[in-house]
Amino acid sequence: MNTLERITQRPDTMGGKPCIRGMRVTVGMIVGQIAAGATTEQLLVEYPYLEPEDITQALRYAAWRAEEREVALASA
C-alpha cells in the first residue's frame, strides 16, 4: 500500500481518530458524506480547506481498514 501521508492520527486531535492533515476533519466524516451521496466536488465546496487528494486518501484509508478485519453481515 502506498503511503497515506495526508492521514494523521494524534491522541489530542478528535480523540485519536484518523484525520486529514492534522485538521479536525476525520476520515469517517468524509467517508460518511460520500456514502450519503455527496460528491468530491460538493465536499471541496463545503470544506474549501480540503484538497482532492485528501478525499482520495481518506477513501483509500477506509478501504484498507475495511480489508483489515472481518465484519459479520446479516444474511440475505
mmJSON file of the N, C-alpha and C atoms, coordinates in Angstrom:
{"data_MODEL":{"atom_site":{
"group_PDB":["ATOM","ATOM","ATOM","ATOM","ATOM","ATOM","ATOM","ATOM","ATOM","ATOM","ATOM","ATOM","ATOM","ATOM","ATOM","ATOM","ATOM","ATOM","ATOM","ATOM","ATOM","ATOM","ATOM","ATOM","ATOM","ATOM","ATOM","ATOM","ATOM","ATOM","ATOM","ATOM","ATOM","ATOM","ATOM","ATOM","ATOM","ATOM","ATOM","ATOM","ATOM","ATOM","ATOM","ATOM","ATOM","ATOM","ATOM","ATOM","ATOM","ATOM","ATOM","ATOM","ATOM","ATOM","ATOM","ATOM","ATOM","ATOM","ATOM","ATOM","ATOM","ATOM","ATOM","ATOM","ATOM","ATOM","ATOM","ATOM","ATOM","ATOM","ATOM","ATOM","ATOM","ATOM","ATOM","ATOM","ATOM","ATOM","ATOM","ATOM","ATOM","ATOM","ATOM","ATOM","ATOM","ATOM","ATOM","ATOM","ATOM","ATOM","ATOM","ATOM","ATOM","ATOM","ATOM","ATOM","ATOM","ATOM","ATOM","ATOM","ATOM","ATOM","ATOM","ATOM","ATOM","ATOM","ATOM","ATOM","ATOM","ATOM","ATOM","ATOM","ATOM","ATOM","ATOM","ATOM","ATOM","ATOM","ATOM","ATOM","ATOM","ATOM","ATOM","ATOM","ATOM","ATOM","ATOM","ATOM","ATOM","ATOM","ATOM","ATOM","ATOM","ATOM","ATOM","ATOM","ATOM","ATOM","ATOM","ATOM","ATOM","ATOM","ATOM","ATOM","ATOM","ATOM","ATOM","ATOM","ATOM","ATOM","ATOM","ATOM","ATOM","ATOM","ATOM","ATOM","ATOM","ATOM","ATOM","ATOM","ATOM","ATOM","ATOM","ATOM","ATOM","ATOM","ATOM","ATOM","ATOM","ATOM","ATOM","ATOM","ATOM","ATOM","ATOM","ATOM","ATOM","ATOM","ATOM","ATOM","ATOM","ATOM","ATOM","ATOM","ATOM","ATOM","ATOM","ATOM","ATOM","ATOM","ATOM","ATOM","ATOM","ATOM","ATOM","ATOM","ATOM","ATOM","ATOM","ATOM","ATOM","ATOM","ATOM","ATOM","ATOM","ATOM","ATOM","ATOM","ATOM","ATOM","ATOM","ATOM","ATOM","ATOM","ATOM","ATOM","ATOM","ATOM","ATOM","ATOM","ATOM","ATOM","ATOM","ATOM","ATOM","ATOM","ATOM","ATOM"],
"id":[1,2,3,4,5,6,7,8,9,10,11,12,13,14,15,16,17,18,19,20,21,22,23,24,25,26,27,28,29,30,31,32,33,34,35,36,37,38,39,40,41,42,43,44,45,46,47,48,49,50,51,52,53,54,55,56,57,58,59,60,61,62,63,64,65,66,67,68,69,70,71,72,73,74,75,76,77,78,79,80,81,82,83,84,85,86,87,88,89,90,91,92,93,94,95,96,97,98,99,100,101,102,103,104,105,106,107,108,109,110,111,112,113,114,115,116,117,118,119,120,121,122,123,124,125,126,127,128,129,130,131,132,133,134,135,136,137,138,139,140,141,142,143,144,145,146,147,148,149,150,151,152,153,154,155,156,157,158,159,160,161,162,163,164,165,166,167,168,169,170,171,172,173,174,175,176,177,178,179,180,181,182,183,184,185,186,187,188,189,190,191,192,193,194,195,196,197,198,199,200,201,202,203,204,205,206,207,208,209,210,211,212,213,214,215,216,217,218,219,220,221,222,223,224,225,226,227,228],
"type_symbol":["N","C","C","N","C","C","N","C","C","N","C","C","N","C","C","N","C","C","N","C","C","N","C","C","N","C","C","N","C","C","N","C","C","N","C","C","N","C","C","N","C","C","N","C","C","N","C","C","N","C","C","N","C","C","N","C","C","N","C","C","N","C","C","N","C","C","N","C","C","N","C","C","N","C","C","N","C","C","N","C","C","N","C","C","N","C","C","N","C","C","N","C","C","N","C","C","N","C","C","N","C","C","N","C","C","N","C","C","N","C","C","N","C","C","N","C","C","N","C","C","N","C","C","N","C","C","N","C","C","N","C","C","N","C","C","N","C","C","N","C","C","N","C","C","N","C","C","N","C","C","N","C","C","N","C","C","N","C","C","N","C","C","N","C","C","N","C","C","N","C","C","N","C","C","N","C","C","N","C","C","N","C","C","N","C","C","N","C","C","N","C","C","N","C","C","N","C","C","N","C","C","N","C","C","N","C","C","N","C","C","N","C","C","N","C","C","N","C","C","N","C","C","N","C","C","N","C","C"],
"label_atom_id":["N","CA","C","N","CA","C","N","CA","C","N","CA","C","N","CA","C","N","CA","C","N","CA","C","N","CA","C","N","CA","C","N","CA","C","N","CA","C","N","CA","C","N","CA","C","N","CA","C","N","CA","C","N","CA","C","N","CA","C","N","CA","C","N","CA","C","N","CA","C","N","CA","C","N","CA","C","N","CA","C","N","CA","C","N","CA","C","N","CA","C","N","CA","C","N","CA","C","N","CA","C","N","CA","C","N","CA","C","N","CA","C","N","CA","C","N","CA","C","N","CA","C","N","CA","C","N","CA","C","N","CA","C","N","CA","C","N","CA","C","N","CA","C","N","CA","C","N","CA","C","N","CA","C","N","CA","C","N","CA","C","N","CA","C","N","CA","C","N","CA","C","N","CA","C","N","CA","C","N","CA","C","N","CA","C","N","CA","C","N","CA","C","N","CA","C","N","CA","C","N","CA","C","N","CA","C","N","CA","C","N","CA","C","N","CA","C","N","CA","C","N","CA","C","N","CA","C","N","CA","C","N","CA","C","N","CA","C","N","CA","C","N","CA","C","N","CA","C","N","CA","C","N","CA","C","N","CA","C","N","CA","C","N","CA","C"],
"label_alt_id":[null,null,null,null,null,null,null,null,null,null,null,null,null,null,null,null,null,null,null,null,null,null,null,null,null,null,null,null,null,null,null,null,null,null,null,null,null,null,null,null,null,null,null,null,null,null,null,null,null,null,null,null,null,null,null,null,null,null,null,null,null,null,null,null,null,null,null,null,null,null,null,null,null,null,null,null,null,null,null,null,null,null,null,null,null,null,null,null,null,null,null,null,null,null,null,null,null,null,null,null,null,null,null,null,null,null,null,null,null,null,null,null,null,null,null,null,null,null,null,null,null,null,null,null,null,null,null,null,null,null,null,null,null,null,null,null,null,null,null,null,null,null,null,null,null,null,null,null,null,null,null,null,null,null,null,null,null,null,null,null,null,null,null,null,null,null,null,null,null,null,null,null,null,null,null,null,null,null,null,null,null,null,null,null,null,null,null,null,null,null,null,null,null,null,null,null,null,null,null,null,null,null,null,null,null,null,null,null,null,null,null,null,null,null,null,null,null,null,null,null,null,null,null,null,null,null,null,null],
"label_comp_id":["MET","MET","MET","ASN","ASN","ASN","THR","THR","THR","LEU","LEU","LEU","GLU","GLU","GLU","ARG","ARG","ARG","ILE","ILE","ILE","THR","THR","THR","GLN","GLN","GLN","ARG","ARG","ARG","PRO","PRO","PRO","ASP","ASP","ASP","THR","THR","THR","MET","MET","MET","GLY","GLY","GLY","GLY","GLY","GLY","LYS","LYS","LYS","PRO","PRO","PRO","CYS","CYS","CYS","ILE","ILE","ILE","ARG","ARG","ARG","GLY","GLY","GLY","MET","MET","MET","ARG","ARG","ARG","VAL","VAL","VAL","THR","THR","THR","VAL","VAL","VAL","GLY","GLY","GLY","MET","MET","MET","ILE","ILE","ILE","VAL","VAL","VAL","GLY","GLY","GLY","GLN","GLN","GLN","ILE","ILE","ILE","ALA","ALA","ALA","ALA","ALA","ALA","GLY","GLY","GLY","ALA","ALA","ALA","THR","THR","THR","THR","THR","THR","GLU","GLU","GLU","GLN","GLN","GLN","LEU","LEU","LEU","LEU","LEU","LEU","VAL","VAL","VAL","GLU","GLU","GLU","TYR","TYR","TYR","PRO","PRO","PRO","TYR","TYR","TYR","LEU","LEU","LEU","GLU","GLU","GLU","PRO","PRO","PRO","GLU","GLU","GLU","ASP","ASP","ASP","ILE","ILE","ILE","THR","THR","THR","GLN","GLN","GLN","ALA","ALA","ALA","LEU","LEU","LEU","ARG","ARG","ARG","TYR","TYR","TYR","ALA","ALA","ALA","ALA","ALA","ALA","TRP","TRP","TRP","ARG","ARG","ARG","ALA","ALA","ALA","GLU","GLU","GLU","GLU","GLU","GLU","ARG","ARG","ARG","GLU","GLU","GLU","VAL","VAL","VAL","ALA","ALA","ALA","LEU","LEU","LEU","ALA","ALA","ALA","SER","SER","SER","ALA","ALA","ALA"],
"label_asym_id":["A","A","A","A","A","A","A","A","A","A","A","A","A","A","A","A","A","A","A","A","A","A","A","A","A","A","A","A","A","A","A","A","A","A","A","A","A","A","A","A","A","A","A","A","A","A","A","A","A","A","A","A","A","A","A","A","A","A","A","A","A","A","A","A","A","A","A","A","A","A","A","A","A","A","A","A","A","A","A","A","A","A","A","A","A","A","A","A","A","A","A","A","A","A","A","A","A","A","A","A","A","A","A","A","A","A","A","A","A","A","A","A","A","A","A","A","A","A","A","A","A","A","A","A","A","A","A","A","A","A","A","A","A","A","A","A","A","A","A","A","A","A","A","A","A","A","A","A","A","A","A","A","A","A","A","A","A","A","A","A","A","A","A","A","A","A","A","A","A","A","A","A","A","A","A","A","A","A","A","A","A","A","A","A","A","A","A","A","A","A","A","A","A","A","A","A","A","A","A","A","A","A","A","A","A","A","A","A","A","A","A","A","A","A","A","A","A","A","A","A","A","A","A","A","A","A","A","A"],
"label_entity_id":["1","1","1","1","1","1","1","1","1","1","1","1","1","1","1","1","1","1","1","1","1","1","1","1","1","1","1","1","1","1","1","1","1","1","1","1","1","1","1","1","1","1","1","1","1","1","1","1","1","1","1","1","1","1","1","1","1","1","1","1","1","1","1","1","1","1","1","1","1","1","1","1","1","1","1","1","1","1","1","1","1","1","1","1","1","1","1","1","1","1","1","1","1","1","1","1","1","1","1","1","1","1","1","1","1","1","1","1","1","1","1","1","1","1","1","1","1","1","1","1","1","1","1","1","1","1","1","1","1","1","1","1","1","1","1","1","1","1","1","1","1","1","1","1","1","1","1","1","1","1","1","1","1","1","1","1","1","1","1","1","1","1","1","1","1","1","1","1","1","1","1","1","1","1","1","1","1","1","1","1","1","1","1","1","1","1","1","1","1","1","1","1","1","1","1","1","1","1","1","1","1","1","1","1","1","1","1","1","1","1","1","1","1","1","1","1","1","1","1","1","1","1","1","1","1","1","1","1"],
"label_seq_id":[1,1,1,2,2,2,3,3,3,4,4,4,5,5,5,6,6,6,7,7,7,8,8,8,9,9,9,10,10,10,11,11,11,12,12,12,13,13,13,14,14,14,15,15,15,16,16,16,17,17,17,18,18,18,19,19,19,20,20,20,21,21,21,22,22,22,23,23,23,24,24,24,25,25,25,26,26,26,27,27,27,28,28,28,29,29,29,30,30,30,31,31,31,32,32,32,33,33,33,34,34,34,35,35,35,36,36,36,37,37,37,38,38,38,39,39,39,40,40,40,41,41,41,42,42,42,43,43,43,44,44,44,45,45,45,46,46,46,47,47,47,48,48,48,49,49,49,50,50,50,51,51,51,52,52,52,53,53,53,54,54,54,55,55,55,56,56,56,57,57,57,58,58,58,59,59,59,60,60,60,61,61,61,62,62,62,63,63,63,64,64,64,65,65,65,66,66,66,67,67,67,68,68,68,69,69,69,70,70,70,71,71,71,72,72,72,73,73,73,74,74,74,75,75,75,76,76,76],
"pdbx_PDB_ins_code":[null,null,null,null,null,null,null,null,null,null,null,null,null,null,null,null,null,null,null,null,null,null,null,null,null,null,null,null,null,null,null,null,null,null,null,null,null,null,null,null,null,null,null,null,null,null,null,null,null,null,null,null,null,null,null,null,null,null,null,null,null,null,null,null,null,null,null,null,null,null,null,null,null,null,null,null,null,null,null,null,null,null,null,null,null,null,null,null,null,null,null,null,null,null,null,null,null,null,null,null,null,null,null,null,null,null,null,null,null,null,null,null,null,null,null,null,null,null,null,null,null,null,null,null,null,null,null,null,null,null,null,null,null,null,null,null,null,null,null,null,null,null,null,null,null,null,null,null,null,null,null,null,null,null,null,null,null,null,null,null,null,null,null,null,null,null,null,null,null,null,null,null,null,null,null,null,null,null,null,null,null,null,null,null,null,null,null,null,null,null,null,null,null,null,null,null,null,null,null,null,null,null,null,null,null,null,null,null,null,null,null,null,null,null,null,null,null,null,null,null,null,null,null,null,null,null,null,null],
"Cartn_x":[0.848,0.0,0.886,0.531,1.276,1.096,2.004,1.938,0.756,0.077,-1.047,-0.582,0.223,0.851,-0.125,-1.322,-2.307,-3.184,-3.088,-3.883,-3.019,-3.505,-2.774,-3.631,-2.962,-3.67,-2.912,-3.558,-2.946,-3.938,-3.467,-4.374,-5.104,-4.479,-5.074,-5.939,-6.129,-6.968,-8.105,-9.321,-10.527,-10.473,-9.937,-9.904,-9.057,-8.091,-7.215,-7.743,-8.883,-9.429,-8.541,-8.496,-7.738,-8.327,-7.457,-7.878,-7.099,-7.53,-6.859,-5.865,-4.601,-3.515,-3.552,-3.896,-3.894,-5.066,-5.974,-7.15,-8.222,-9.245,-10.359,-11.404,-10.922,-11.762,-11.385,-12.322,-11.995,-12.239,-11.52,-11.736,-13.191,-13.697,-15.082,-16.088,-15.835,-16.751,-16.77,-15.598,-15.52,-16.199,-15.889,-16.487,-18.002,-18.443,-19.879,-20.584,-19.96,-20.556,-20.638,-19.578,-19.587,-20.672,-20.768,-21.784,-23.195,-23.363,-24.68,-24.997,-24.064,-24.34,-23.597,-22.778,-22.019,-20.94,-20.655,-19.582,-18.315,-17.206,-15.947,-16.054,-16.657,-16.799,-17.618,-18.68,-19.501,-18.705,-17.937,-17.126,-16.086,-15.503,-14.498,-15.111,-16.36,-17.044,-17.412,-17.943,-18.377,-17.202,-16.077,-14.869,-13.722,-13.642,-12.666,-11.204,-10.932,-9.553,-9.124,-10.045,-9.687,-9.207,-8.403,-7.911,-8.385,-8.498,-8.977,-8.212,-6.904,-6.107,-6.45,-6.918,-7.361,-8.509,-9.456,-10.633,-10.235,-9.388,-8.91,-8.215,-7.33,-6.61,-7.524,-8.526,-9.488,-10.209,-10.621,-11.309,-10.37,-9.13,-8.155,-7.875,-7.763,-7.526,-8.702,-9.913,-11.102,-11.175,-10.858,-10.873,-9.827,-8.656,-7.589,-8.021,-8.632,-9.084,-10.208,-11.079,-12.179,-11.655,-10.58,-9.968,-9.214,-8.913,-8.063,-8.77,-10.091,-10.806,-12.117,-12.598,-13.872,-14.995,-16.069,-17.257,-18.43,-19.141,-20.302,-21.429,-21.983,-23.093,-24.328,-25.476,-26.748,-26.851,-27.377,-27.549,-28.815,-28.807,-29.917,-31.104],
"Cartn_y":[-1.183,0.0,1.236,2.192,3.448,4.206,5.095,5.903,6.845,6.938,7.864,9.035,9.889,10.965,12.054,12.068,13.079,12.62,11.361,10.838,10.883,11.594,11.721,11.185,10.796,10.263,10.717,11.597,12.14,12.023,11.604,11.449,12.74,13.886,15.162,15.817,15.143,15.686,14.716,15.145,14.356,12.979,12.967,11.734,10.631,10.993,9.998,9.374,9.87,9.327,9.759,8.957,9.35,10.626,11.598,12.908,13.256,14.317,14.828,15.906,15.664,16.626,17.337,16.618,17.188,18.101,18.247,19.097,18.314,19.004,18.366,17.845,17.254,16.622,15.151,14.299,12.877,12.13,11.044,10.141,9.676,9.356,8.897,9.911,11.18,12.221,12.239,12.163,12.185,10.951,9.787,8.549,8.576,9.064,9.16,10.08,11.202,12.142,11.519,10.826,10.155,9.073,8.308,7.25,7.817,9.032,9.677,10.324,10.231,10.735,11.981,12.545,13.744,13.379,14.289,14.097,14.766,14.395,15.045,16.547,16.951,18.379,19.091,18.452,19.056,19.201,18.193,18.274,19.38,19.545,20.593,21.984,22.127,23.413,23.631,22.593,22.705,22.871,22.265,22.334,22.836,24.144,24.683,24.464,24.088,23.822,22.4,21.579,20.241,20.3,19.32,19.184,17.83,17.678,16.406,15.188,15.305,14.174,13.81,14.769,14.477,13.476,13.699,12.833,11.464,11.45,10.187,9.355,9.977,9.224,8.783,9.571,9.158,7.89,7.843,6.663,5.459,5.688,4.597,4.059,4.954,4.538,3.697,4.157,3.424,2.051,1.969,0.676,-0.257,0.264,-0.539,-1.073,-0.221,-0.648,-1.673,-1.52,-2.472,-3.857,-3.923,-5.199,-5.835,-5.041,-5.491,-6.454,-6.407,-7.264,-7.752,-8.866,-9.391,-8.779,-8.459,-7.902,-8.798,-9.255,-10.11,-9.283,-9.776,-9.102,-9.976,-9.347,-10.09,-10.887,-12.088,-12.877,-12.415,-12.576,-12.094,-13.005],
"Cartn_z":[0.0,0.0,0.0,-0.831,-0.877,0.423,0.698,1.91,1.867,2.982,3.111,3.97,3.382,4.136,4.581,4.046,4.437,5.603,5.959,7.068,8.327,9.329,10.591,11.727,12.78,13.947,15.185,15.96,17.172,18.321,19.472,20.612,20.997,20.752,21.162,20.079,18.956,17.883,17.6,17.829,17.57,18.249,19.447,20.219,19.614,18.792,18.185,16.914,16.425,15.169,14.002,12.938,11.755,11.148,10.909,10.393,9.139,8.507,7.317,7.722,7.439,7.646,8.996,10.045,11.379,11.686,10.736,10.943,11.686,12.075,12.785,11.79,10.724,9.708,9.711,10.131,10.244,8.934,8.812,7.678,7.692,8.878,8.997,8.491,8.725,8.244,6.717,6.13,4.666,4.077,4.606,4.095,4.299,5.435,5.694,4.719,4.406,3.446,2.051,1.644,0.33,0.315,1.396,1.477,1.431,1.928,1.921,0.577,-0.373,-1.713,-2.115,-1.23,-1.593,-2.608,-3.486,-4.451,-3.923,-4.526,-4.166,-4.365,-5.464,-5.76,-4.685,-4.218,-3.163,-1.867,-1.53,-0.317,-0.422,-1.599,-1.776,-1.661,-2.049,-1.9,-0.429,0.211,1.595,2.56,2.233,3.066,2.186,1.945,0.992,1.373,2.591,3.017,2.664,2.171,1.702,0.264,-0.098,-1.464,-1.998,-3.304,-3.856,-3.333,-3.185,-2.705,-1.267,-0.46,0.901,0.879,-0.001,-0.099,-0.638,-1.647,-2.208,-1.153,-0.378,0.638,1.776,2.109,3.138,2.698,1.443,0.924,0.846,0.446,0.401,1.792,2.761,4.15,4.655,4.403,4.856,4.196,2.918,2.217,2.8,3.087,3.684,5.044,5.864,7.194,7.096,6.116,5.946,5.579,4.839,4.452,5.609,6.615,7.714,8.654,8.728,9.667,9.06,9.587,9.129,9.946,9.275,9.927,9.591,10.599,10.357,9.746,8.657,7.98,8.075,8.013,8.026,6.727,6.814,5.586,4.869,3.561,2.733,2.802],
"occupancy":[1.0,1.0,1.0,1.0,1.0,1.0,1.0,1.0,1.0,1.0,1.0,1.0,1.0,1.0,1.0,1.0,1.0,1.0,1.0,1.0,1.0,1.0,1.0,1.0,1.0,1.0,1.0,1.0,1.0,1.0,1.0,1.0,1.0,1.0,1.0,1.0,1.0,1.0,1.0,1.0,1.0,1.0,1.0,1.0,1.0,1.0,1.0,1.0,1.0,1.0,1.0,1.0,1.0,1.0,1.0,1.0,1.0,1.0,1.0,1.0,1.0,1.0,1.0,1.0,1.0,1.0,1.0,1.0,1.0,1.0,1.0,1.0,1.0,1.0,1.0,1.0,1.0,1.0,1.0,1.0,1.0,1.0,1.0,1.0,1.0,1.0,1.0,1.0,1.0,1.0,1.0,1.0,1.0,1.0,1.0,1.0,1.0,1.0,1.0,1.0,1.0,1.0,1.0,1.0,1.0,1.0,1.0,1.0,1.0,1.0,1.0,1.0,1.0,1.0,1.0,1.0,1.0,1.0,1.0,1.0,1.0,1.0,1.0,1.0,1.0,1.0,1.0,1.0,1.0,1.0,1.0,1.0,1.0,1.0,1.0,1.0,1.0,1.0,1.0,1.0,1.0,1.0,1.0,1.0,1.0,1.0,1.0,1.0,1.0,1.0,1.0,1.0,1.0,1.0,1.0,1.0,1.0,1.0,1.0,1.0,1.0,1.0,1.0,1.0,1.0,1.0,1.0,1.0,1.0,1.0,1.0,1.0,1.0,1.0,1.0,1.0,1.0,1.0,1.0,1.0,1.0,1.0,1.0,1.0,1.0,1.0,1.0,1.0,1.0,1.0,1.0,1.0,1.0,1.0,1.0,1.0,1.0,1.0,1.0,1.0,1.0,1.0,1.0,1.0,1.0,1.0,1.0,1.0,1.0,1.0,1.0,1.0,1.0,1.0,1.0,1.0,1.0,1.0,1.0,1.0,1.0,1.0,1.0,1.0,1.0,1.0,1.0,1.0],
"B_iso_or_equiv":[0.0,0.0,0.0,0.0,0.0,0.0,0.0,0.0,0.0,0.0,0.0,0.0,0.0,0.0,0.0,0.0,0.0,0.0,0.0,0.0,0.0,0.0,0.0,0.0,0.0,0.0,0.0,0.0,0.0,0.0,0.0,0.0,0.0,0.0,0.0,0.0,0.0,0.0,0.0,0.0,0.0,0.0,0.0,0.0,0.0,0.0,0.0,0.0,0.0,0.0,0.0,0.0,0.0,0.0,0.0,0.0,0.0,0.0,0.0,0.0,0.0,0.0,0.0,0.0,0.0,0.0,0.0,0.0,0.0,0.0,0.0,0.0,0.0,0.0,0.0,0.0,0.0,0.0,0.0,0.0,0.0,0.0,0.0,0.0,0.0,0.0,0.0,0.0,0.0,0.0,0.0,0.0,0.0,0.0,0.0,0.0,0.0,0.0,0.0,0.0,0.0,0.0,0.0,0.0,0.0,0.0,0.0,0.0,0.0,0.0,0.0,0.0,0.0,0.0,0.0,0.0,0.0,0.0,0.0,0.0,0.0,0.0,0.0,0.0,0.0,0.0,0.0,0.0,0.0,0.0,0.0,0.0,0.0,0.0,0.0,0.0,0.0,0.0,0.0,0.0,0.0,0.0,0.0,0.0,0.0,0.0,0.0,0.0,0.0,0.0,0.0,0.0,0.0,0.0,0.0,0.0,0.0,0.0,0.0,0.0,0.0,0.0,0.0,0.0,0.0,0.0,0.0,0.0,0.0,0.0,0.0,0.0,0.0,0.0,0.0,0.0,0.0,0.0,0.0,0.0,0.0,0.0,0.0,0.0,0.0,0.0,0.0,0.0,0.0,0.0,0.0,0.0,0.0,0.0,0.0,0.0,0.0,0.0,0.0,0.0,0.0,0.0,0.0,0.0,0.0,0.0,0.0,0.0,0.0,0.0,0.0,0.0,0.0,0.0,0.0,0.0,0.0,0.0,0.0,0.0,0.0,0.0,0.0,0.0,0.0,0.0,0.0,0.0],
"pdbx_formal_charge":[null,null,null,null,null,null,null,null,null,null,null,null,null,null,null,null,null,null,null,null,null,null,null,null,null,null,null,null,null,null,null,null,null,null,null,null,null,null,null,null,null,null,null,null,null,null,null,null,null,null,null,null,null,null,null,null,null,null,null,null,null,null,null,null,null,null,null,null,null,null,null,null,null,null,null,null,null,null,null,null,null,null,null,null,null,null,null,null,null,null,null,null,null,null,null,null,null,null,null,null,null,null,null,null,null,null,null,null,null,null,null,null,null,null,null,null,null,null,null,null,null,null,null,null,null,null,null,null,null,null,null,null,null,null,null,null,null,null,null,null,null,null,null,null,null,null,null,null,null,null,null,null,null,null,null,null,null,null,null,null,null,null,null,null,null,null,null,null,null,null,null,null,null,null,null,null,null,null,null,null,null,null,null,null,null,null,null,null,null,null,null,null,null,null,null,null,null,null,null,null,null,null,null,null,null,null,null,null,null,null,null,null,null,null,null,null,null,null,null,null,null,null,null,null,null,null,null,null],
"auth_seq_id":[1,1,1,2,2,2,3,3,3,4,4,4,5,5,5,6,6,6,7,7,7,8,8,8,9,9,9,10,10,10,11,11,11,12,12,12,13,13,13,14,14,14,15,15,15,16,16,16,17,17,17,18,18,18,19,19,19,20,20,20,21,21,21,22,22,22,23,23,23,24,24,24,25,25,25,26,26,26,27,27,27,28,28,28,29,29,29,30,30,30,31,31,31,32,32,32,33,33,33,34,34,34,35,35,35,36,36,36,37,37,37,38,38,38,39,39,39,40,40,40,41,41,41,42,42,42,43,43,43,44,44,44,45,45,45,46,46,46,47,47,47,48,48,48,49,49,49,50,50,50,51,51,51,52,52,52,53,53,53,54,54,54,55,55,55,56,56,56,57,57,57,58,58,58,59,59,59,60,60,60,61,61,61,62,62,62,63,63,63,64,64,64,65,65,65,66,66,66,67,67,67,68,68,68,69,69,69,70,70,70,71,71,71,72,72,72,73,73,73,74,74,74,75,75,75,76,76,76],
"auth_comp_id":["MET","MET","MET","ASN","ASN","ASN","THR","THR","THR","LEU","LEU","LEU","GLU","GLU","GLU","ARG","ARG","ARG","ILE","ILE","ILE","THR","THR","THR","GLN","GLN","GLN","ARG","ARG","ARG","PRO","PRO","PRO","ASP","ASP","ASP","THR","THR","THR","MET","MET","MET","GLY","GLY","GLY","GLY","GLY","GLY","LYS","LYS","LYS","PRO","PRO","PRO","CYS","CYS","CYS","ILE","ILE","ILE","ARG","ARG","ARG","GLY","GLY","GLY","MET","MET","MET","ARG","ARG","ARG","VAL","VAL","VAL","THR","THR","THR","VAL","VAL","VAL","GLY","GLY","GLY","MET","MET","MET","ILE","ILE","ILE","VAL","VAL","VAL","GLY","GLY","GLY","GLN","GLN","GLN","ILE","ILE","ILE","ALA","ALA","ALA","ALA","ALA","ALA","GLY","GLY","GLY","ALA","ALA","ALA","THR","THR","THR","THR","THR","THR","GLU","GLU","GLU","GLN","GLN","GLN","LEU","LEU","LEU","LEU","LEU","LEU","VAL","VAL","VAL","GLU","GLU","GLU","TYR","TYR","TYR","PRO","PRO","PRO","TYR","TYR","TYR","LEU","LEU","LEU","GLU","GLU","GLU","PRO","PRO","PRO","GLU","GLU","GLU","ASP","ASP","ASP","ILE","ILE","ILE","THR","THR","THR","GLN","GLN","GLN","ALA","ALA","ALA","LEU","LEU","LEU","ARG","ARG","ARG","TYR","TYR","TYR","ALA","ALA","ALA","ALA","ALA","ALA","TRP","TRP","TRP","ARG","ARG","ARG","ALA","ALA","ALA","GLU","GLU","GLU","GLU","GLU","GLU","ARG","ARG","ARG","GLU","GLU","GLU","VAL","VAL","VAL","ALA","ALA","ALA","LEU","LEU","LEU","ALA","ALA","ALA","SER","SER","SER","ALA","ALA","ALA"],
"auth_asym_id":["A","A","A","A","A","A","A","A","A","A","A","A","A","A","A","A","A","A","A","A","A","A","A","A","A","A","A","A","A","A","A","A","A","A","A","A","A","A","A","A","A","A","A","A","A","A","A","A","A","A","A","A","A","A","A","A","A","A","A","A","A","A","A","A","A","A","A","A","A","A","A","A","A","A","A","A","A","A","A","A","A","A","A","A","A","A","A","A","A","A","A","A","A","A","A","A","A","A","A","A","A","A","A","A","A","A","A","A","A","A","A","A","A","A","A","A","A","A","A","A","A","A","A","A","A","A","A","A","A","A","A","A","A","A","A","A","A","A","A","A","A","A","A","A","A","A","A","A","A","A","A","A","A","A","A","A","A","A","A","A","A","A","A","A","A","A","A","A","A","A","A","A","A","A","A","A","A","A","A","A","A","A","A","A","A","A","A","A","A","A","A","A","A","A","A","A","A","A","A","A","A","A","A","A","A","A","A","A","A","A","A","A","A","A","A","A","A","A","A","A","A","A","A","A","A","A","A","A"],
"auth_atom_id":["N","CA","C","N","CA","C","N","CA","C","N","CA","C","N","CA","C","N","CA","C","N","CA","C","N","CA","C","N","CA","C","N","CA","C","N","CA","C","N","CA","C","N","CA","C","N","CA","C","N","CA","C","N","CA","C","N","CA","C","N","CA","C","N","CA","C","N","CA","C","N","CA","C","N","CA","C","N","CA","C","N","CA","C","N","CA","C","N","CA","C","N","CA","C","N","CA","C","N","CA","C","N","CA","C","N","CA","C","N","CA","C","N","CA","C","N","CA","C","N","CA","C","N","CA","C","N","CA","C","N","CA","C","N","CA","C","N","CA","C","N","CA","C","N","CA","C","N","CA","C","N","CA","C","N","CA","C","N","CA","C","N","CA","C","N","CA","C","N","CA","C","N","CA","C","N","CA","C","N","CA","C","N","CA","C","N","CA","C","N","CA","C","N","CA","C","N","CA","C","N","CA","C","N","CA","C","N","CA","C","N","CA","C","N","CA","C","N","CA","C","N","CA","C","N","CA","C","N","CA","C","N","CA","C","N","CA","C","N","CA","C","N","CA","C","N","CA","C","N","CA","C","N","CA","C","N","CA","C","N","CA","C","N","CA","C"],
"pdbx_PDB_model_num":[1,1,1,1,1,1,1,1,1,1,1,1,1,1,1,1,1,1,1,1,1,1,1,1,1,1,1,1,1,1,1,1,1,1,1,1,1,1,1,1,1,1,1,1,1,1,1,1,1,1,1,1,1,1,1,1,1,1,1,1,1,1,1,1,1,1,1,1,1,1,1,1,1,1,1,1,1,1,1,1,1,1,1,1,1,1,1,1,1,1,1,1,1,1,1,1,1,1,1,1,1,1,1,1,1,1,1,1,1,1,1,1,1,1,1,1,1,1,1,1,1,1,1,1,1,1,1,1,1,1,1,1,1,1,1,1,1,1,1,1,1,1,1,1,1,1,1,1,1,1,1,1,1,1,1,1,1,1,1,1,1,1,1,1,1,1,1,1,1,1,1,1,1,1,1,1,1,1,1,1,1,1,1,1,1,1,1,1,1,1,1,1,1,1,1,1,1,1,1,1,1,1,1,1,1,1,1,1,1,1,1,1,1,1,1,1,1,1,1,1,1,1,1,1,1,1,1,1]
}}}
